Amino acid sequence: MNSVLFYIIPLIIYAIVNNAVANLYWPHFLLLLLSFVVFQLARIRYPKDNIPAPAKVAQGAFYVLTVAIIFRDQFLEPLIVNVLLGITIGLVIFEISQDRKQASQ
């Protein structure tokens, strides 16, 4: 359950920043950086050499989401970032469900 919080908290922060903040300034970027680090901490539950494919895909989607939210003010609309956020949430849910299936076997 603790590792799920490493996924949920950063995604909630990203959603709040994307939908509530019109222009990003340095405190927002600092908050996004800290959220990014927290999301990366979710990988410590896996051995270094044996990270499953769904976890890698979820991490990749989060990287894309991070870049998109950073460049949101200049190049993207918040709606596009919300779509990427939804895709990332879906991949995280899939990764968590796969992890629980493997743990129960």
ChimeraX attribute file (.defattr): number of C-alpha atoms within 10 A of each C-alpha:
attribute: neighborCount
match mode: 1-to-1
recipient: residues
	/A:1	5
	/A:2	8
	/A:3	15
	/A:4	13
	/A:5	13
	/A:6	19
	/A:7	24
	/A:8	16
	/A:9	14
	/A:10	22
	/A:11	23
	/A:12	14
	/A:13	16
	/A:14	23
	/A:15	18
	/A:16	11
	/A:17	18
	/A:18	23
	/A:19	13
	/A:20	9
	/A:21	12
	/A:22	11
	/A:23	11
	/A:24	15
	/A:25	9
	/A:26	8
	/A:27	9
	/A:28	16
	/A:29	14
	/A:30	11
	/A:31	15
	/A:32	20
	/A:33	14
	/A:34	14
	/A:35	21
	/A:36	20
	/A:37	13
	/A:38	18
	/A:39	21
	/A:40	15
	/A:41	13
	/A:42	17
	/A:43	17
	/A:44	10
	/A:45	10
	/A:46	11
	/A:47	9
	/A:48	8
	/A:49	6
	/A:50	7
	/A:51	13
	/A:52	13
	/A:53	10
	/A:54	18
	/A:55	20
	/A:56	14
	/A:57	15
	/A:58	22
	/A:59	19
	/A:60	14
	/A:61	18
	/A:62	25
	/A:63	14
	/A:64	16
	/A:65	23
	/A:66	20
	/A:67	11
	/A:68	20
	/A:69	27
	/A:70	18
	/A:71	14
	/A:72	19
	/A:73	14
	/A:74	9
	/A:75	9
	/A:76	13
	/A:77	14
	/A:78	17
	/A:79	12
	/A:80	14
	/A:81	24
	/A:82	18
	/A:83	12
	/A:84	19
	/A:85	24
	/A:86	15
	/A:87	16
	/A:88	22
	/A:89	19
	/A:90	13
	/A:91	21
	/A:92	23
	/A:93	17
	/A:94	15
	/A:95	19
	/A:96	18
	/A:97	13
	/A:98	15
	/A:99	14
	/A:100	11
	/A:101	10
	/A:102	9
	/A:103	8
	/A:104	7
	/A:105	5
